[in-house]
Amino acid sequence: MREMIAILVGAMVMSGVVMHAQEEPSAEYVELMKQAGAKAQSIGQHMEAKNCDGIAADATELQEIFQGVGKFWTERDVQDALEACMQTYKGAQALQ
C-alpha cells in the first residue's frame, strides 16, 4: 500500500512541477503522465481484486513510463522533479 501511495504522490508531484515550470510540457511528457495515471489507477484496481500478476505487470509498465519521465527532467536539470520521479520508479519496482 505504501508503494501505491508513493506512485500516486509521485504522479501528482510530476504534474505540479510542470505547471510551476516556465515552459509548456511536451506532447510526449503529457502522454507519459496520462499513461502513468492510467497505470496507477489500474494498479489500485488490481490491489482491490488481490490480482498480484496484474499489479506486477502494471508496475513493470509504470517503470518504463517513468524512465521517460526521468529523461524529460534530466534534460531540464530539475532535481526536485527528478527525485520525485526516482521515488515513483522505486515504488513501482517494489510492487513487482
The 8 nearest C-alpha neighbors of each residue, nearest first, counted from 0:
[[1, 3, 2, 4, 46, 5, 43, 94],
 [2, 0, 4, 3, 5, 90, 6, 93],
 [1, 3, 90, 5, 0, 4, 6, 91],
 [4, 2, 6, 0, 5, 1, 7, 90],
 [3, 5, 1, 7, 6, 2, 8, 0],
 [6, 4, 2, 8, 3, 7, 87, 9],
 [7, 5, 87, 3, 9, 4, 8, 90],
 [6, 8, 10, 4, 9, 5, 3, 11],
 [7, 9, 11, 5, 10, 6, 4, 12],
 [10, 8, 6, 12, 87, 7, 11, 83],
 [9, 11, 13, 7, 8, 12, 6, 14],
 [10, 12, 8, 14, 13, 9, 15, 7],
 [13, 11, 15, 9, 14, 10, 16, 8],
 [12, 14, 10, 16, 11, 15, 9, 80],
 [15, 13, 11, 12, 17, 16, 10, 18],
 [16, 14, 12, 18, 17, 13, 11, 19],
 [15, 17, 19, 13, 18, 14, 12, 20],
 [16, 18, 20, 19, 14, 15, 13, 24],
 [19, 17, 15, 16, 20, 14, 21, 23],
 [18, 20, 16, 17, 15, 21, 22, 14],
 [21, 19, 17, 18, 22, 16, 23, 24],
 [20, 22, 19, 23, 18, 17, 24, 16],
 [23, 21, 20, 24, 17, 18, 19, 25],
 [22, 24, 25, 21, 17, 20, 18, 26],
 [25, 23, 28, 22, 17, 29, 26, 27],
 [26, 24, 28, 27, 29, 23, 30, 22],
 [25, 27, 29, 28, 30, 24, 31, 23],
 [26, 28, 30, 25, 29, 31, 24, 32],
 [29, 27, 31, 25, 30, 26, 24, 32],
 [28, 30, 26, 32, 31, 27, 33, 25],
 [29, 31, 33, 27, 28, 32, 26, 34],
 [32, 30, 28, 34, 33, 29, 64, 35],
 [31, 33, 35, 29, 34, 30, 36, 28],
 [34, 32, 30, 36, 35, 31, 37, 29],
 [33, 35, 31, 37, 32, 36, 38, 30],
 [36, 34, 32, 38, 33, 37, 39, 31],
 [37, 35, 39, 33, 34, 38, 32, 40],
 [36, 38, 34, 40, 35, 39, 41, 33],
 [39, 37, 41, 35, 40, 36, 57, 42],
 [40, 38, 42, 36, 41, 37, 35, 43],
 [41, 39, 43, 37, 38, 42, 36, 44],
 [40, 42, 38, 44, 43, 39, 37, 45],
 [43, 41, 45, 39, 54, 44, 40, 38],
 [42, 44, 46, 40, 41, 45, 39, 47],
 [43, 45, 41, 47, 46, 42, 48, 40],
 [44, 46, 50, 42, 48, 43, 47, 54],
 [47, 45, 49, 43, 48, 44, 42, 50],
 [46, 48, 44, 45, 49, 43, 50, 42],
 [47, 49, 45, 50, 46, 44, 51, 43],
 [50, 48, 46, 47, 45, 51, 44, 54],
 [51, 49, 45, 48, 53, 52, 46, 54],
 [50, 52, 54, 53, 49, 55, 45, 46],
 [51, 53, 55, 54, 50, 56, 45, 95],
 [54, 52, 56, 50, 51, 55, 45, 57],
 [53, 55, 51, 42, 57, 52, 56, 45],
 [54, 56, 95, 58, 52, 53, 57, 94],
 [57, 55, 53, 59, 58, 54, 52, 60],
 [56, 58, 60, 54, 59, 55, 61, 38],
 [57, 59, 91, 61, 55, 60, 56, 54],
 [60, 58, 62, 56, 57, 61, 55, 63],
 [61, 59, 57, 63, 62, 58, 64, 56],
 [60, 62, 58, 64, 63, 59, 57, 35],
 [61, 63, 65, 59, 88, 60, 64, 91],
 [64, 62, 60, 66, 61, 65, 59, 67],
 [65, 63, 61, 62, 67, 66, 31, 60],
 [64, 66, 68, 67, 62, 63, 69, 88],
 [65, 67, 69, 63, 64, 68, 62, 70],
 [68, 66, 70, 65, 69, 64, 71, 63],
 [67, 69, 65, 71, 70, 66, 72, 64],
 [68, 70, 66, 72, 67, 71, 81, 65],
 [69, 71, 73, 67, 68, 72, 74, 66],
 [70, 72, 68, 69, 74, 73, 67, 75],
 [73, 71, 75, 69, 74, 70, 77, 81],
 [72, 74, 76, 70, 75, 71, 69, 81],
 [73, 75, 72, 71, 76, 70, 77, 69],
 [74, 76, 72, 73, 77, 71, 70, 78],
 [75, 77, 73, 74, 78, 72, 81, 71],
 [78, 76, 75, 72, 80, 79, 81, 73],
 [77, 79, 81, 80, 76, 82, 72, 73],
 [80, 78, 82, 81, 77, 83, 16, 84],
 [79, 81, 83, 82, 78, 77, 84, 13],
 [80, 82, 78, 84, 79, 83, 72, 69],
 [81, 83, 85, 79, 84, 80, 78, 86],
 [84, 82, 80, 86, 85, 81, 9, 87],
 [83, 85, 81, 87, 82, 86, 69, 80],
 [84, 86, 88, 82, 87, 83, 81, 89],
 [87, 85, 89, 83, 88, 84, 90, 82],
 [86, 88, 6, 90, 84, 9, 89, 85],
 [87, 89, 85, 91, 62, 86, 90, 65],
 [90, 88, 92, 86, 91, 87, 93, 85],
 [89, 91, 2, 87, 93, 92, 88, 5],
 [92, 90, 58, 88, 94, 89, 93, 62],
 [91, 93, 89, 90, 94, 95, 88, 58],
 [92, 94, 90, 91, 95, 89, 2, 58],
 [95, 93, 91, 92, 55, 58, 90, 2],
 [94, 55, 93, 92, 58, 59, 91, 54]]
